[in-house]
Amino acid sequence: MRKIIAFVLLALLTQIAYSQMPDKFVKAMESKVAMLDSIQTAEGWIDMANAFERIANAEKTQWLPYYYAAFSNVMAGYMMGSGNAMGGDPEKTDPLADKAEKLLNAAEAMEKDNSEIFVVKKMIASLRMMADPMNRYMTYGPVAATALARAKALSPDNPRVYILEAQDKFYTPEQFGGSKTEAKELFLKAYKEFEIFKPASPIHPDWGRSQVNYFLTQF
Amino acid sequence: MKYSQKILIITILSAFQYLASAQTTIKGRVTDKKNGIAGVSISLKDTYDGATSDSAGHYSFTTTEKGEFVLTASAIGYKPFEQMVKLEPGTLTIDILLKEEITELTAVTVTAGTFEASDKKKVTVLGPIDIVTTASGNGDITEALKSLPGAQQIGESEGLFVRGGTAGETKIFIDGTLVNNFFYTGSPNIASRGRFSPFLFKGTVFSTGGYSALYGQALSSALILESIDLPEQSSANLGVSVIGLSGGFQQLAKNKKSSWGIDYGYTDLSLAFALIKQRQDYFKVPILHNADANFRIKTSKTGILKYYSTFGSQKLGFRTNSLDTLTYKDIFRLKNINMYHNLSWKEKIANKWRLETGVSYTNNRDQLAGGLQDADNTNTVVSGLEFKNYALDLKGHYFNAKMVVEKRFTGLSVLRFGGEYNFSDDHSMYTAYDNSRYPGLIRENLGAAFAETDIYLTNAIAAKIGGRYEHSSLFQKSNIAPRLSLAYKTGKTSQASVAYGIFYQNPERRYLPATAPLTFMKATHYIAQYQLVSKDYTLRGEIFYKRYNDLIKTASNGTAESASSNNGFGDARGFDFFWRDKKTLKNVDYWISYSYLDTKRDYLNFPYAIQPSFAAKHTASLIIKKFVSQWKTGFNAAYNFATGRPYYYIGYDGATSSYQFKDRGKTPAYQNFSFSLNYLPNLNNTNAKKFTVLVLSVSNVFGFDQTYGYQYSFDGMRKQRIVPPSKTFVFIGMFISFGVDRSDDVINMNL
């Protein structure tokens, strides 16, 4: 009978131990990170943001879930605009920008000088600015530009830097400094960077491939 | 091992396995009593498990966790929810009721009489950029506020004339303390601009009556400005325009806890006046220097210390054809030096206790001179008109201090109390044509104590009850002024409010010293308001009645008028209407204001109660703004209208020894259409190093005839229209902000 009890206890302990393996974190992250490039709606991004935030809050010492939660909130904000971050509704998008900023600050506290964090910083500033361009351009324009310059300086090979640059060129009419040709070049640059880009792990930032592919079909 | 034993082991094992891997499904609906709430994050605390509610508020998720856990739900705008749950295999249904977070955004606010625009409020009535992009505002705070109901379209002098009140009845406060020389020194019949840029302020409260007991010495209106906090990042700025140059720098510390900055502006109207002919003939074109400096320090998470100062100088001189003696010219010269300092500190001093305190100091000197010149522009003294040659040297020192202590109670109820001290010292020296000199000094120490409480009976009913005590050492008088307002939230976006208050103000200094003992002038306000406010539109209607007592009457002592009694009186009644809509027309923000005003007063030298010359019966504005983000351009237009105002020539009649109307009339209606463009060339250029705004603005585009009133010759025999210095004015400017971030250099050094 002792054998049996020992066996049962062992089975139980294994079960418990399994649930505490860091593997759990990696697995949970992997499944979500893999979905990032396929989300199409604001609701989808909010759902994703909440999922990453749960992981962030449970782990507390991992910067990646905070980073993804911030990123997902910004994306939800972009979706609430007309989808291209041009003009929006500050009432709806400001709380998301606030939340993203808070989460990103938590990520940055653990992960200093990471290009990916500055990419999201730029996105937050742009989200704020485009919600009310007339009122916010002088404030958030420089904040966005500084963040992007920093992201580029920290990692000139980061394909996401070029996606952001390309999108800005893409959505601005030619007579106002936009350029489809330049946008295409930048998307191609991002595409090339993706070919050589290796994320530090399967759960490190690697999003943006589908965006690049989509835009490259628009020319 | 027997077969039965084996069976037992397998059974127990599989039972445990089953139990261990068995899932609990948690589902339910999140509501606010009535409706489902979408996008709520539901989670099991300290686990990865959870869900987001759908558009109807439903949620469902499974977990393999066992035992007791905390289920949390959170959503923006709602109080966080927590509940202990015991997880067992099967389905657990938990419906969640979220309570709306009672914040200043959602609760009723006492608004009768006020227009508020600040970062705390959901609905900004007029933010800094609103001011700059109001076409009729010319980038000036008070000019832009004239597009709101309650203020008159007065162009011949500066200041806000509110609901039948004079400009002197509106007081302006920065970070709590009184500002003594808010405007540049004015010239006869020309309105001067404010000294302060709209970008210095993050919040604006424009009260057209019934304002809080924290403020006093203003019979009609209080304009309460709150300065900005730390900048987002270090930046430099540069401005070039047809009227001058400006540049500045703001440095944010690395730890983002403090910042400092300096700015300098040079204004020279030579170019503008050469291109746009002025009615006045300037022998000294206005030249202004203005420098400012600031620092801001976060003293803790909740506290901030702010310092701001300006130093300005102003010089001008012009001639106009004299009405008093034909072929001669009146000349006017002005020199001004002004220095202003403001230091304020806000801090949470203990749990639920806050302190707001500030001091300000102003030193102002105006040197004014008038004279007559003949056809060859040579100074002359004409017999009988000697008084036209004079010099007036005014030196003022003003010190203001204020302290407000705030105690919060449960919910939003608040008690505030504190004191205020205003010191003023006005020296004058009048030099007559024959070099005889007449010095003057008016010194005042005004102390005030006040207390006020905001009581929230429920989230929907609030009362603001306050009182203010003042003592003037100059008049040796005290007063007690009660203030009361109530607000009731009638719906999610609508509320009704009423306000009552008594307001006292010292007689204006320019009529002092008086020939008899004086007391405070007094106004009593009664206001009722209804408003509907959502994020897309604002609808506001207000009716008011204002009673004036103890206004000063003046008597002539030969050349100047001075106060002789408090026997003046008056009243004003009317209603205001305001509609702002940001939604109906795509990307268009427009507002309409209308004010009806019926007012009469007997004050100064008026023979009896009349409609004063600064009050039009009907005033209306239409402001339209459209930003086309694809073109990176904002288009702004404004139309302002006011019915004609009365004008009078009041002369002293020796025979009856009284003042009498020698002439009177009414000006034609006033209208102005202005237009402005703002072009942001680098809006979407993420690699931009500089952020430029190009501005073009044209006032009175259609060249309407605008008559502000009439001026009379000394003997009242001749009169002349008072009109703007030029029919239209065109402003072209370029303002650049450079983001400055030293971290790039730091990275390069490390690499």
Contacts between the chains, C-beta under 8 A, distances in Angstrom:
chain1	res1	chain2	res2	distance
A	4	B	5	7.8
A	4	B	8	7.5
A	4	B	9	5.4
A	4	B	12	7.1
A	7	B	9	6.9
A	7	B	13	7.2
A	8	B	12	5.9
A	8	B	13	6.6
A	8	B	16	6.1
A	11	B	13	6.1
A	11	B	16	5.9
A	11	B	17	7.0
A	11	B	20	7.9
A	12	B	16	6.1
A	12	B	20	6.9
A	15	B	16	7.9
A	15	B	17	7.9
A	15	B	20	4.4
A	15	B	21	7.8
A	19	B	64	7.4
A	24	B	48	7.7
A	28	B	48	5.1
A	43	B	38	7.6
A	43	B	39	7.1
A	43	B	52	7.7
A	43	B	54	7.8
A	43	B	55	7.6
A	46	B	39	4.9
A	46	B	52	5.9
A	47	B	51	7.8
A	47	B	52	4.2
A	50	B	41	3.8
A	50	B	43	7.4
A	50	B	50	6.7
A	50	B	51	7.7
A	50	B	52	4.7
A	51	B	48	7.7
A	51	B	50	7.3
A	51	B	52	7.8
A	53	B	41	6.6
A	54	B	41	7.5
A	54	B	43	4.6
A	54	B	47	7.3
A	54	B	48	5.4
A	54	B	49	7.2
A	54	B	50	4.9
A	55	B	48	5.1
A	57	B	43	7.6
A	57	B	45	7.8
A	57	B	46	7.4
A	58	B	46	5.1
A	58	B	47	5.7
A	58	B	48	5.7
A	86	B	629	5.2
A	86	B	630	7.4
A	87	B	587	6.7
A	87	B	627	7.8
A	87	B	629	4.9
A	89	B	535	8.0
A	91	B	122	7.6
A	91	B	535	4.5
A	95	B	76	4.5
A	95	B	77	7.8
A	99	B	76	7.3
A	113	B	747	7.6
A	122	B	686	7.0
A	126	B	686	7.8
A	130	B	629	7.4
A	133	B	627	6.2
A	133	B	629	5.5
A	133	B	632	7.9
A	133	B	680	7.0
A	133	B	683	6.1
A	134	B	129	6.0
A	134	B	133	6.4
A	134	B	625	7.6
A	134	B	627	4.6
A	134	B	634	4.9
A	134	B	678	7.0
A	134	B	680	7.7
A	135	B	127	6.4
A	135	B	128	7.9
A	135	B	129	4.1
A	135	B	130	7.7
A	137	B	680	5.1
A	137	B	683	6.0
A	137	B	691	6.4
A	137	B	693	7.4
A	138	B	691	5.8
A	138	B	693	6.8
A	138	B	737	5.0
A	139	B	232	5.4
A	140	B	232	7.2
A	141	B	682	6.6
A	141	B	683	7.2
A	141	B	688	7.0
A	141	B	691	4.3
A	141	B	737	7.6
A	141	B	739	7.5
A	142	B	232	7.6
A	142	B	233	6.3
A	142	B	235	5.8
A	142	B	691	5.8
A	142	B	737	6.2
A	142	B	738	7.3
A	142	B	739	2.7
A	143	B	232	5.3
A	143	B	233	5.8
A	143	B	739	7.0
A	144	B	686	6.2
A	145	B	685	8.0
A	145	B	686	5.7
A	145	B	687	6.8
A	145	B	688	5.6
A	145	B	689	7.4
A	145	B	691	7.9
A	145	B	739	5.6
A	146	B	233	6.3
A	146	B	739	5.0
A	146	B	741	4.4
A	146	B	743	8.0
A	148	B	686	5.0
A	148	B	687	7.3
A	149	B	687	7.5
A	149	B	741	7.6
A	149	B	744	6.2
A	150	B	741	7.4
A	150	B	743	6.3
A	150	B	744	6.8
A	150	B	747	7.3
A	153	B	744	6.0
A	153	B	747	5.1
A	153	B	748	7.3
A	154	B	747	6.7
A	164	B	686	6.2
A	165	B	686	5.8
A	165	B	687	6.8
A	168	B	684	4.5
A	168	B	685	6.6
A	168	B	686	4.9
A	169	B	684	7.8
A	171	B	684	6.4
A	172	B	630	7.6
A	172	B	632	7.7
A	172	B	683	7.5
A	172	B	684	4.5
A	172	B	685	7.7
A	173	B	630	5.5
A	173	B	631	7.2
A	176	B	630	7.2
A	176	B	631	6.2
A	176	B	632	5.2
A	176	B	681	7.3
A	176	B	683	7.8
A	177	B	681	6.6
A	177	B	682	7.5
A	177	B	684	7.5
A	177	B	685	5.9
A	178	B	684	7.0
